[in-house]
Amino acid sequence: MNIREELWACFLAMFIRTYFKTCRIEIFGKDIDQKIRAEKPNLLYTSWHRGVLFHAYNFRDRHGAVMVSKSKDGQKIDAILRKLGFYTARGSSSRGGSTALDELIKYVEKGVPAGLTPDGPKGPPYKSKIGIIMLAARAESPLLPYAWDAYPSWEFNSWDRTILPLPFSKVVALYDREPMYIPKGLSEERYEELRNELDKRLNILTYQARYYVRNGLRNMDPRDIKIPDNYMEYLPTRKVKHSTSKDIKP
């Protein structure tokens, strides 16, 4: 990395640290997060790729490990994350994934928390790949689903609808009430069932976070919001340049 790229990485890391401080952030489930980490420091976090910007802010300086693509863009992201206090393992499901997974496991075995965006690096959105399940099984670590949303916010015209809160917006982040425990030695069919369970948990949390901020709710836990049968229809799937309208109604 040349000096120009190094300075750019420093700038973007500082931008992330500063930008989110303008937002009004509510986090639900901190007690669960802290309780599990006290018992199992090598906790695994998982959330959809569309939220990577806030993930980087929320988990900064915890010295956690994350997987980063081996692409040229991945190299730039790697530099930014390291300046935010992350360890990185280079690879993805499409390139170098096995090696990167082995690196993550080494970190986790040392008691380092880790995180994966299971629908990355190229989607489809809201559907995980099996790697996160296998990592949890191999590392014998609890897996904690996590989601967030913001209003008002921009949703970029990308496969994952990357979300960026507007300055001074409301941000809500939700940790699931219970982690998932993935035993070793299960059948492929059982691991696939657990992958589907993870998808459902993540998508429910994503819906609840979105509903909460876009309807201006308060004085309640968003994880108590009832889930309609068609909740997946309310998750952003169309390519739009921005999202400032309340597209989820009570």
N, C-alpha and C positions, 0 to 999 in steps of 0.2 A: 504494500500500500504506500502510495506516495504522500508527500506532505499535504498536498491539496485535499486528497481523500481523507487523510487523518483529521485535518481541521474541519472538514465537512461533517465527519462522524461526531466530533466533539460538539459542533453546533447543534446537530439534530438531537443528540442526547440531552443537551442543556434545554433545548426547546421542549422536549417531552417532559422533563422534570418541571419546567416552569408553566407550560401551557395548561396542564391539568389542574394546577393549583387555582386557576380561575373558575373551575367548575364546583358545583355543590354536589359533593359525593356522599352517597349513603351506601353502606356495605352491610348486608345481612348474612349472618352465619359466621361471623368472626370467631365466636366461641367454639364452633365446630372445628374450624381451621386450627385454632390454637390448641385445642384439646388433642386432636390427632397428631399434630406436630410434636407435642410434648411426649407422646407415646411412641410415635414413629417419625423421626425427623426426615426420613427419606420419602415423604408423602409425594404422590404424583398428582399434579393438577392437569385438568383437561378442559378446553373450551374451544369454540369455533374460531376459525381463522379470521373471520371478519372483525374480530375484536382485538387484533394484535397490538394496536397502538396503546390502548388502555392496559392490556396485559403487561406491556413493557413498563408502564408507569407503576401499576399496582404491585408488581413483584420486584421492583427495583431494589438493589442493594441487599437482597436476601441470599445472594451467592447460590442461586439455583441454577440448574442446568437445563438447556433447551436445545432442540434440534434446529439447525439452520441449513437451508439449501446450499448445494455446492455451486450454484449459478453465480454469475457476476454480480447480480443484485444481492444474492445471498452473502457475498463477501462484504458488501457495504452494510447489510443488516447485522452481520456478525460483529463488525467493528463498533456499531452503535450499541448493541446489546452488551458487549464487554465493558463499555464505558458506563453502562447502567448497572454494572455489578453482576452480570450473568456469566456462567461458564457456557461454552457452546460446543456442540458436537455437529460436525458438518456432514450433511447428507439428507436424503428425503426418500419417500416411497418410490420415486422414479430414478434416483441416482444416489448410490452409496448408502442406501438405507440400512443395510445389514451392519456395515461398519459403524455408522452413526449410532445405531441402536446398541451395539456393543459398548461404545464409548459412554452412552447415557447410563447403561447398567453399571459401569465401573464407578461413575459418579454416585449413583444411588446406593451402591454397596458400601460407599464410604460415609453414608448418612446425609448425602446432599439431596435436597428436594429437587424435583424436576417437573417439566411441563411439556405438553405436546398439543398442537392444534390438529386434531385427528382427521380433519377433512382437507388439510394442506398436502402439498403446496398448490395444487391446481383443481381441487374439487373432485366430485360435485359437492356443493355446499350442503351442510346439515346431515351429512352421512360420513361416519367415521370409517377409517381403514383399520384393519385388524392389528396393526403394529402397536397401538396403545394398549390393547388387551394383552398381547404377548409380553410387552414390557412390564406391565403390572404383575403378570404371572411369574416371569423369570426373576424379577427383582423382589418379589414377595412384599410389595408395597401397596398400601391402600390407595385407591384411585378416587379423587374428589372432583366431581363435575362442578362447573362454575360458568356463569354467564353474566352479561351486563348489557345495558342499553343507555341511551341518552336522548334527551329532548330539550331544545331542538338540536338537530345534528345533520351532518352531511353523510350521504351514503354514496360511495364512489362507484363509477361505472366499471366494475370489475367482477370477476366470477364469484367472489365471496361477498360483494357489497360491503367492502371495508368501511367501517363507521368512524367518523371523527366528530366528537361533540363540538358545537359552536361555543365560543367563549361565554362563560357564565351560565352555561346550560346545567341541567340537572342530570346527574349520572347515578344509576343504581347498579350495584353488583351483588350477585347472589351466589353463595356457596350452597351446595346441596345439603340437606339435613343429615344424610348418612353417606359415608364413602362406600365404594364398591371394593370387595375383596375377591381377587381372581386367583384361585388355586392353580398349582401346577398340575400337569398330567391329565387335563380334561380332553375330551374328544373335540374334533374340529366343529362338530355340530353344536356342542355346548359353548365353545368359545364364540361361535357365531351368534348364539342366543344372547350371550353377555354383551357382545358388540351392539346388537339391536337394543338391548336394555339401556346401554350407555347413550345411544342416539336419542332414545325417548326421554331420558332424564335431561340431557342437554337441551333438547328442543322445548321441553316444558319450561325449564328455567328461562330460556331465551324468550318464550312467549310471555311469561310472567313479568320479566324485567321490562319488556317492551310495553305491555299493557299498563304497568305501574307508572312509568314516566310519561306516557303519551296521554294518560287520562288525569294527570296531576294528582294522583292519590297520595295520601299521607296517613300517619298514625295507624299503620298496619304493616304486617310482614307480607311482602309481595308473594312469598312462597305459599300463602294461604289462598291466593287467587284461584278460583275454579277454572278448570280447563275444559273448553268446549270440544266436541268430537272433531271439529274441523280446524283445530288450532294451527295446524301447519299452513293453512291458507293465509294466515296473518304474518308469517315470517317473510321478510323481504326476499323475493326471488326474481323479480323483474329488474332489468337494467335501468336504473334511474340515476340522474346526476346528483340529486339531493333529496332529502326527506325531511320536510319541516311540518307536514300536516299530520294530524292525529288520525292515523289510519286504523286504529283499533278503538272501537266504541264500546262503552259499557253495555 
